[in-house]
């Protein structure tokens, strides 16, 4: 088909400047390993693992073949009062990676749905526990928790909610943890742990017994990689324990090795009550997300209902779809057999040093990073987001894919990356910056 404005018009694209894109489309027609190819034949290296989805690299035949085999054997089984073996195997495999006592997994179709589901689990738990007065949720400024209305209500990034003013009530936000003195911190900042006391300040006027849960990204991803200060997450855990508030880690981006461990909760030695996940669960091959909960949450909700009654009135038509489960199982095998989480940990120092080589560039305003994830904040040109938007487009045609949010680039290469791939990403990034001087 021809790729022009008319032929592309029918698709209303998400999170895109549709008119601008369709005038000069950036279409990817092939992907393999660390690389993608555009429709004009250009080759580009993937510096952000798609949308942080493909840590095992693109084009993994093991996943494609597992999905193909599954589709031939059983293409669909609804999970409302029915099941298929794959969902139970995948849940068991994911549970092995989770901290104890977190052994129950509810499958959904995306990160947004995992957050929505986590909010419902929180409400169901408190109701079953006789604490229906817990109606408030706490999130943070600059937070991103997906695009369903629950996640939009928790959002601390204004562009994700200003068009949708009818959000949930009883949402309170804490400050984010990125302060000026933390500029160019590599790894966890040494200052800022005291910002966790914002939760105490919220508990005092509202009453800790009215707060249902605190939602936190261990590393705030979409806003530009905000790494938690040393001690910050542990202090949040302490405050939640003091008031019997559930702590939810949104690990849609950090889950499955991005910090060098299976989950960031292990990296930062803080066990939440609930973990949301998606993206790398299937290496991006099939849409899928999940919510993992501590045993007592599952048991409280299920034991509160009469025998043979549905305990949790929630689910999706495609929850634990057989093809998605097959992709998830194949992906988990790859992670284990190739030791990709350890590989990410081993590559982190080289990756972050390479990113920090950009510190001397006059357009770079800040650098932040941990594990195989880094944020490069570009100085704006007087209009916030304009330079970053143009840089993302220019980098594409220069042979590099990088995810930008406004003027913040988020670098998150696949764990299969070699040193030369890291060098290529940073070299192309710098050369494109130079074009904007």
Buried (B, 14 or more C-beta within 10 A) or exposed (E): EEEEEEEBEEEEEEEEEEEEBBEEBBEBEEBEBBBBBBEEEBEBBBBBBBBBBBBBBBBBEBBEEBBEEBEEEEEEBBBEEEEBEBBEBBBEBBBEBBBEEBBBBBBBBBBBBBBBBBBBBBBBBBBBBEBEEBBBBBBBBBBBBBBBBBBBBBBBBEEBBEEEEEBEEBBBBBBBBBBEEBEBBBBBBEBBBEBBEBBBEBBEEBEBEBBBBBBBBBBBBBBBBBBBBBBBBBBBBBBBEEBEBBBBBBBBBBBBBBBBBBBBBBBBEBBBBBBBBBBBBBBBBBBBBBBBBBEEBBEBBBEBBEEEEEBBEBBBEBBBBBBBBBBBBBBBBBBEEEEBBBBBBEBBEBBBEBBBBBEEBEBBBBBBBBBBBBBBBBBBBEEEBEBBBBBBBBBBBBBBBBBBBBBBBBBBBBBBBEEEBBEBBBBBBBBBBEEEE
